[in-house]
Amino acid sequence: MSIVSLNGTELNIRVDNIDTKKGGNLSVYIFGKNGYPKVHKDALLHQIIKVEKNSENFIFEIENNIKDLSIKVHHDENSDGKVSKNWTGIYPKEGLGFSKKQEVVMFGPPNYEDSKLTLEEFREKINISLIYP
């Protein structure tokens, strides 16, 4: 379990369905509206761990002034920090998970409004299950 502390509200995330045979890293990104979900450098908080178990728990401390956020989880199989795409160059070929059970669809990744969690929602434990292509 990893912890990042900023003296605020605790955010507990459980990530399930991690394919340990694929190796690599598991990255969890906490976003405000800016950059979600593609611009990783714009994430408010970020944790990376080596993939070792089929489920992992993460704890973040969210600053008190943040009233909503969205979560992206990426199984970075080749550990390059990017979401690798399939032969089309459009669809991901690595496992992804998003808050509110959002998914990548034909028109692209989920948008912030559909994925965002309010302060009341992110005070509860959040479960995100990775989806692999």
N, C-alpha and C positions, 0 to 999 in steps of 0.2 A: 504494500500500500504506500502511495506517495502523498505527501502533504505540501501545499504551498500556502503560506499564511500572509494575509494582508489585513488582519484585525477587522473582520466583518462577518457576514453571514456564511455559515458553512454549507458547501455544496458537495453532496455525496453522489458519486456516479458509480454504478456497477455496469461493467461491460461484459457481455456474454457472447457465446458462439465464436470465440477466437480460434481460428484454425492453426494450432501449434505446429503442424507439419510444414507450414509455409515459412516459418522462421521470421526474421526481420524484427521490426519495432512496432509498438503500438503507440500512437499519438492521440492525445485528447486536446482539443482546442475549445476554448471558451471565447465566444465572440459577442460583441455588441453588434449593432447594425453594420458598422463599417467592415468591409472586406468579406463578409459571410457569403459562402463558405469556402471560397477559393484562395483568398489572399492570407496565407498563414501568418505573415509578418504583422498583420493587423489584429491578430487575436489578442484579447485582453490578458489571457493566461494560457499556458501550454505546458503539458507534461509529456515526456517520452520515456517508455520503458522497453526493455527487451521482451519479446514474446516468449513466455515460458509456460503459461497456464491457459486453460480454455475460458477462464473468467478472471477479471481483475477489478479491484476497487480503487477508486481515486477520491481524494478529498481536496477541495479547493476552498480557500477563504475568499469570499467575494466582498469587495469594498461596499460599504453601506450606501453609497450614492448610486449604485447600479440597481435599477428596478426591473430590467428584463435582460435576457441573454439567450443565446442559442449555442448548442453543443454539436461539435463534429468529432467523430472518432474515425481514425484511419489506420488500417493495418498496412503499414509500409513494408511490404514483403522484401523489397530490395534495398531498404534503408537509405533511399536517396532524398527523402524529405518531400517528395512530390507524389501525387496520385497518378500512378501509371495507367495509361489508356490501352484499350484493345486495338486491333488492327484498323478500326474505323477512325481512331484518333479522337473519338467523342466519348465513348463509354468507358468507365473505369474497369480495370481488370484486377483491382485489389479490393479487399473488404472495406466497407464504409458503414457508418451508423450515424444517425442524426437524432437530435431531440424531437420529441413528439412523433416518433416512429416515421419520420419523413424518409423518402427514398429518392435516388436519382431516377428520373423518368426520361422518356424520349426527348423532352424539351429541355432537359438539363437538370442541375442540382436543385434541391429545395430552396425556397426563398426564406428570408428572415422572418417575415410575418407569420408564415405557416409553421415555423420551427421554434419560435421564441417562447421562452418560459417566463412567466411573471415571478416576482419575488415570492409570492405565496406558493407557486408551483415548485420553484427550485429549492425551497426549504425542505421539501420532501426528498427521499432518496430517488434518484433518477436511474432507470434501467434502460440501457441501450444494447440492442443485440446487433452484432455485425451482420451485414448482408454481403455475400460474395456473388460475383457474376456466374 
